């Protein structure tokens, strides 16, 4: 389903972009202590340093970036930089080239044919994914972005075929549409007119403050001139949104695959998401997927239906990295008591460590499949349909 969805997008874009003029794109970023942040976030950091620095450690912020030695998780060391395939004579090699002119990263595909060895090399330009589960890589061509055939898979600790790619095939042609970028970047503008449409060189990587708080330029301008004002002016605070609008903020990227009503990157925090995306229906989404539809799963749960104020932020603090399952489970105690759990007697002091694994277990995605020459890797995600899972609790 995911592959078919991407193919539909790519087919549409190929019709729009049959030939395009080359553009060299550079993102608008700054460096601070080894971290990268947009010019917008640098303005936020002047007054909200602790929050911004904490947010910069999250997977949201790190969901895309420029390709460099810090961002790319895969190894370029000899012996660890080759991905072999089941097809004899077909393999991929990842290289870092450092000289006076460049410090850059490349993927090369090699195929042995009856007429000799063919190869194709493309530069790794952008990194997609924080690396906690994995990363994919994009390259620029004619002002458009394409996915490279080799990705990094954390479970394997090395290189693997990109999601949905068939092992042994060489495919550099997967076009990346704006809707995909929308959930991995702050902004990507499209400029030009057919047949010379391309992505603008003015783009912002990573999820930043404005994705949830809206454009803060007027807010920054006002408070720069009124330094004594302690009440935030001309800025959106999602904490004050209704439950529906809070959920919409997250559902933009966490409610599965839905058709667009408006162009990508035109949704603004606080708007009704149904004005931007077609609603998910039973016909299109009979069972919400653990990959990408956390909101749909949450809405099915008894906890959500019994708690009128419950939203994603009830359990998640988007401003900080959250990997401690015990600390996350403590938020369940706002409504539940430990002695209500039938496993309390068996589990004892380790109960809090296992709350999420029993009631929100990691389950394999039916959409995301990654393979190598020897293994197919299912990718697990935590099921946000909070409930009692007998197999997990046993």
Helices and strands as residue ranges (DSSP letters): H 2-16, E 29-32, E 35-38, H 39-45, H 49-55, G 61-63, E 64-66, E 82-84, E 90-98, E 103-113, E 116-123, E 126-128, E 134-141, E 144-147, E 150-153, E 158-161, E 174-175, H 178-182, E 185-191, E 198-205, H 209-213, H 217-225, G 238-240, H 243-254, G 273-275, H 294-300, H 302-306, G 312-314, H 325-330, G 331-334, G 338-340, H 344-347, G 348-350, H 351-359, E 362-371, E 376-382, H 390-393
